[in-house]
């Protein structure tokens, strides 16, 4: 483990290195293996079998692995069944505030997305008819919480979810084959995933699969990435070379 100060410093170093080594011009980005990585995801058995999934919306400015084809394929099949995969419900992130509070809201088409103040696409909180979007797990409302549940949800917050999420597709700055993931320092995903794991445990739901999409150069040697007690490990990595299963659950699902 490392202190939060060390984590912050190392995150800054990784971010600087990423800027120097991995931040490419749009012309060079077009040669990165986005299609190969997305094809592997679309053909994976854990993707085909999932019914409810959360996925990030890739941002070109952040040089994240593109997810546009994966999202389009999901949305194309939300209204129909076929023999290759089950119908899916898609949730994508919306940042609510600067206190690591992020929600995962359901969308049914790409037109549901709008650019936020950072020019990153995210769902509007309400649909075109003014209805609040379904939230995968983070319906946070200020309500009294029974003392027995406060260790999970805090004194004034309760989380509502009716069905479990099967799969999370995650971004990141760097990863290793032990499951460590380095984000961009905001803590949004680690906070959300921790709360979701606590909710799933409370509801006796099966833990979802956490899968990170990565360029090969982002996969570092084990032990290089700093961790804190709050970090959430991923179950598998997907690069252009294929799927790297890490956790027992991912190894079991990997053919």
C-alpha positions in Angstrom: 0.0 0.0 0.0 1.0 3.6 -0.3 0.0 6.9 1.3 -2.5 9.1 -0.5 0.3 11.7 -1.0 2.5 9.0 -2.7 -0.5 7.9 -4.8 -1.2 11.5 -5.9 2.5 12.1 -6.8 2.7 8.8 -8.7 -0.6 9.5 -10.5 0.8 12.9 -11.6 3.9 11.1 -12.9 1.9 8.6 -14.8 -0.3 11.3 -16.2 2.8 13.3 -17.3 4.3 10.2 -18.9 1.0 9.5 -20.6 0.9 13.0 -21.9 4.5 12.7 -23.2 4.3 9.1 -24.5 0.6 8.4 -25.2 -1.1 11.6 -26.1 -1.1 11.4 -29.9 -2.4 13.6 -32.7 -5.8 12.7 -34.0 -4.1 11.3 -37.1 -2.0 8.9 -35.0 -4.9 8.0 -32.8 -6.7 6.7 -35.8 -4.0 4.0 -36.1 -4.5 2.7 -32.6 -6.2 -0.7 -32.4 -9.6 0.5 -31.3 -11.5 -1.8 -33.7 -9.5 -4.9 -32.7 -10.2 -4.3 -29.0 -13.9 -3.6 -29.5 -14.2 -6.7 -31.7 -12.7 -8.8 -28.9 -15.2 -7.4 -26.4 -18.2 -8.0 -28.7 -17.2 -11.6 -29.2 -16.4 -12.4 -25.6 -18.8 -14.8 -23.9 -19.2 -12.6 -20.8 -20.3 -9.8 -23.1 -22.7 -11.8 -25.1 -24.4 -13.3 -22.0 -24.7 -10.1 -20.0 -28.1 -8.4 -19.6 -27.3 -5.2 -17.8 -24.0 -3.4 -18.2 -22.3 -0.2 -17.4 -19.8 1.2 -19.9 -17.8 4.4 -20.2 -18.2 6.8 -23.1 -14.7 7.2 -24.7 -13.3 10.6 -24.9 -10.8 11.3 -27.8 -9.1 14.1 -25.8 -8.3 11.6 -23.0 -7.0 9.1 -25.6 -9.1 6.3 -24.1 -9.8 3.1 -26.0 -12.8 3.8 -28.2 -16.1 2.3 -27.1 -18.4 3.8 -29.8 -18.8 0.5 -31.8 -19.5 -1.5 -28.6 -22.1 1.1 -27.5 -23.7 1.2 -30.9 -24.0 -2.6 -31.1 -25.6 -2.7 -27.6 -28.1 0.0 -28.5 -28.9 -1.6 -31.9 -29.9 -4.8 -30.1 -31.8 -3.4 -27.1 -35.1 -3.9 -28.8 -34.5 -7.4 -30.3 -33.2 -10.8 -29.4 -30.9 -12.8 -31.6 -29.1 -16.1 -31.3 -25.7 -14.5 -30.6 -26.5 -12.4 -27.5 -29.3 -11.5 -25.1 -31.0 -8.2 -25.0 -29.0 -5.7 -23.0 -29.7 -2.6 -20.9 -27.0 0.0 -21.1 -25.9 2.5 -18.4 -23.3 5.2 -18.9 -21.7 7.6 -16.4 -22.8 11.0 -15.4 -20.7 13.0 -13.0 -22.9 14.7 -10.4 -20.4 16.8 -8.4 -16.8 17.1 -7.5 -17.1 14.8 -4.4 -16.5 11.6 -6.4 -20.3 11.3 -6.9 -21.1 9.5 -10.2 -24.3 7.9 -11.4 -24.8 5.3 -14.1 -27.9 6.2 -16.2 -29.7 4.2 -18.8 -29.7 5.3 -22.4 -31.5 3.8 -25.4 -29.8 5.8 -28.2 -26.6 7.9 -28.7 -28.8 11.0 -29.0 -29.4 10.7 -25.3 -25.9 12.1 -24.7 -24.9 15.7 -24.2 -21.6 17.4 -23.7 -20.8 18.5 -20.2 -18.6 21.5 -19.2 -15.5 19.4 -19.9 -16.8 18.6 -23.4 -17.3 14.9 -22.3 -20.4 13.2 -23.4 -22.8 12.0 -20.7 -26.5 11.4 -20.4 -28.9 14.1 -19.4 -30.6 13.3 -16.1 -34.0 13.2 -17.8 -35.1 11.8 -21.2 -36.8 13.8 -24.0 -40.2 13.3 -22.3 -38.9 14.7 -19.0 -38.8 11.4 -17.2 -35.9 10.7 -14.9 -33.6 8.1 -16.3 -33.3 4.7 -14.7 -30.2 4.5 -12.6 -28.1 1.2 -12.4 -27.5 1.5 -8.7 -26.8 5.1 -7.5 -30.2 6.5 -6.9 -29.0 8.6 -4.0 -31.7 10.2 -1.9 -31.4 12.0 1.4 -33.3 9.8 3.8 -32.8 8.4 7.3 -30.9 5.1 7.1 -31.3 2.4 9.8 -28.2 2.1 12.0 -27.5 -1.5 10.8 -27.1 -0.2 7.2 -25.0 2.9 7.9 -21.6 1.1 7.5 -22.7 0.5 3.9 -24.5 3.7 2.9 -23.5 6.4 5.4 -25.9 8.1 7.8 -28.1 9.9 5.3 -27.8 8.1 2.0 -29.6 5.1 0.8 -29.1 3.4 -2.6 -31.9 1.8 -4.6 -31.5 -0.8 -7.4 -34.0 -3.4 -8.5 -31.7 -5.7 -10.6 -28.0 -6.4 -10.7 -25.5 -5.2 -13.3 -23.5 -8.1 -14.9 -20.6 -6.2 -16.5 -18.7 -3.0 -16.1 -16.4 -1.8 -19.0 -13.8 0.5 -17.4 -11.3 3.1 -18.6 -8.0 3.9 -17.0 -4.6 5.4 -17.4 -2.5 2.2 -16.7 -3.1 -1.4 -15.5 -1.2 -4.5 -14.6 -1.9 -8.2 -14.8 -2.7 -8.5 -11.1 -5.8 -6.3 -11.6 -4.5 -2.9 -10.5 -6.0 0.1 -12.2 -4.7 3.6 -12.3 -7.4 6.2 -13.0 -7.0 10.0 -13.4 -7.0 10.8 -9.7 -10.7 11.8 -9.3 -11.8 8.7 -7.5 -15.1 8.5 -9.3 -15.0 5.0 -10.5 -13.4 3.5 -7.4 -16.0 5.3 -5.2 -18.9 4.1 -7.4 -17.6 0.5 -7.8 -17.0 0.2 -4.0 -20.5 1.4 -3.3 -21.9 -1.0 -5.9 -20.0 -3.9 -4.4 -21.4 -3.1 -1.0 -24.9 -2.9 -2.4 -24.5 -6.2 -4.3 -23.3 -7.9 -1.2 -26.3 -6.5 0.8 -28.7 -7.7 -1.9 -27.0 -11.0 -2.2 -26.3 -10.4 -5.9 -23.5 -12.0 -7.8 -20.5 -9.7 -8.2 -20.4 -8.1 -11.7 -17.3 -8.6 -13.9 -15.0 -5.5 -14.0 -13.3 -5.4 -17.3 -10.8 -2.7 -18.3 -10.1 -1.8 -22.0 -6.4 -1.0 -22.5 -3.8 -0.3 -25.2 -0.9 -2.8 -24.8 1.5 -0.1 -23.8 -0.7 0.8 -20.8 -0.2 -2.6 -19.3 2.7 -2.3 -16.9 4.8 -4.6 -14.8 3.1 -5.9 -11.6 3.8 -3.8 -8.6 4.5 -0.6 -10.4 1.1 0.9 -10.0 0.5 2.4 -6.5 -2.6 1.3 -4.7 -4.6 2.5 -1.7 -7.2 0.7 0.5 -9.9 2.4 -1.6 -8.8 1.0 -5.0 -11.0 -1.5 -6.8 -9.2 -4.2 -8.8 -10.4 -5.3 -12.2 -11.2 -8.9 -13.1 -9.8 -8.8 -16.7 -8.1 -6.7 -19.2 -8.8 -6.5 -22.9 -6.1 -5.3 -25.3 -5.6 -5.8 -29.0 -3.7 -9.0 -28.0 -6.8 -10.5 -26.5 -8.4 -11.0 -23.1 -6.3 -11.3 -20.0 -8.4 -12.9 -17.3 -7.2 -12.1 -13.8 -9.8 -13.0 -11.1 -11.1 -16.6 -10.7 -14.5 -15.4 -12.0 -12.9 -14.1 -15.2 -10.7 -17.2 -15.6 -13.8 -19.3 -15.3 -15.7 -17.3 -18.0 -12.7 -17.2 -20.4 -12.8 -20.0 -23.0 
